[in-house]
Each structure stands twice: as structure tokens, then as C-alpha cells.
Amino acid sequence: MQQRVAIAQALINRPRILLMDEAFSALDPATRRETQSLMRTLWKDNQFTALFVTHNTREALLLGSRVIVLAKDHADSPSTIVLDEMVPAHWRDQEDAWIGKLEKASEGGAALVQRGATAIHA
């Protein structure tokens, strides 16, 4: 409930861009699924861009229309883009392949960004 209130507060002024960093990480699985569904509905209805940072590969695919994977060579080096892909509408037809592709790209401490909802996966 608290997460939904925070989302409502963030959307009350109809922002063009919504930044969400690990917004659902503390939620239990059932509440997380409900909130993901709510975000998809709000995004479709209100046409805002969401930059969503997540460590959850499947969540990035569920919420994003574009996924960007970032990686670092060393802790003190800047991140670089190692994958930048549009997520096809029917990605679930090849779910294992997509998840494998993102997980392979994110090996070694990478972060993942999806756009539209744009998500970042670390």
C-alpha cells in the first residue's frame, strides 16, 4: 500500500519522466506483481517515460520497452553500455532466450536500464 501511495504522489503532477530506483525490491512477490501490473497500466494510460532501475531481469522485461545493460571494468571506472535492446511486444514467446541474453550481458556486476518504462538491471 505504501508503495502505491508513493507512486500516486509521484504521478499527481503528471510528470513526463518518472525515475524509480529499485522501487519494488522490498515488496513481497504478490505485492510486487500487483505493483508491476499497476505500473504497466499507469504507463499505458498516462504516456510518461519511466526510468526504472532493477536487479531483476524478468522485471526489466516486464516493465520495459527498451533494456540497457551497463557494466564496469573496475569499481572506480565509469559504467559503459554493453547491451541496448528494444523489447519486442511478444518477448515471452522467447522468454528463456531473452532472460539468458540479459543475464549474460549483465555478468560481472552490470546494471540494466529499461525505457518507456526504461529499466536498469544491476
PASE-616942 format. One record per residue (C-alpha): y, z, x. Coordinates in steps of 0.25 Angstrom, whole numbers, padded with zeros to 4 digits, always signed. Last residue first. Example, Ala and Ser with C-alpha at 12.3 -4.5 7.8 and 13.67 -1.06 7.14 Angstrom:
-0004+0029+0055/-0018+0031+0049/
This chain:
-0018-0048+0089/-0016-0057+0077/-0003-0061+0073/-0001-0067+0059/+0009-0077+0053/+0009-0075+0037/+0014-0087+0037/+0011-0085+0052/-0001-0078+0059/+0000-0071+0072/-0011-0066+0081/-0011-0057+0093/-0020-0059+0105/-0026-0047+0113/-0036-0055+0121/-0043-0063+0110/-0033-0068+0100/-0037-0083+0101/-0052-0080+0099/-0049-0071+0087/-0040-0082+0081/-0051-0093+0083/-0062-0084+0079/-0055-0080+0066/-0052-0094+0063/-0066-0099+0066/-0072-0088+0057/-0063-0091+0046/-0066-0106+0045/-0065-0108+0030/-0056-0095+0030/-0045-0104+0037/-0043-0111+0024/-0028-0111+0024/-0027-0114+0038/-0021-0104+0048/-0011-0111+0057/-0014-0108+0071/-0007-0103+0084/-0016-0097+0094/-0014-0092+0109/+0001-0089+0107/+0006-0081+0119/+0009-0066+0120/+0019-0061+0131/+0012-0054+0143/+0012-0039+0145/-0001-0037+0139/-0007-0049+0146/-0012-0063+0142/-0006-0061+0128/-0011-0067+0115/-0005-0072+0102/-0013-0078+0091/-0005-0086+0080/-0010-0088+0066/-0004-0096+0055/-0005-0096+0040/-0008-0081+0042/-0013-0070+0033/-0028-0072+0032/-0029-0078+0046/-0021-0066+0052/-0029-0057+0044/-0042-0063+0049/-0038-0061+0064/-0033-0046+0062/-0024-0042+0074/-0012-0044+0065/+0002-0048+0066/+0008-0055+0053/+0020-0064+0054/+0023-0066+0039/+0031-0078+0034/+0036-0077+0020/+0032-0086+0009/+0033-0076-0002/+0021-0079-0011/+0012-0084+0000/+0016-0072+0009/+0015-0062-0002/+0001-0067-0006/-0004-0067+0009/+0002-0053+0011/-0005-0047-0001/-0018-0053+0003/-0017-0047+0017/-0013-0034+0010/-0025-0034+0002/-0034-0037+0014/-0028-0026+0022/-0029-0016+0010/-0044-0019+0010/-0046-0018+0025/-0038-0005+0027/-0024-0007+0032/-0018-0003+0045/-0018-0017+0051/-0011-0023+0039/+0003-0025+0045/-0002-0028+0059/+0013-0033+0062/+0019-0040+0050/+0032-0048+0051/+0037-0054+0038/+0045-0067+0039/+0054-0073+0027/+0057-0060+0022/+0057-0058+0007/+0065-0045+0006/+0054-0037+0000/+0044-0043+0009/+0044-0032+0020/+0044-0021+0009/+0033-0027+0002/+0025-0028+0015/+0027-0013+0017/+0023-0009+0003/+0010-0017+0005/+0007-0010+0018/+0010+0004+0011/+0000+0000+0000/
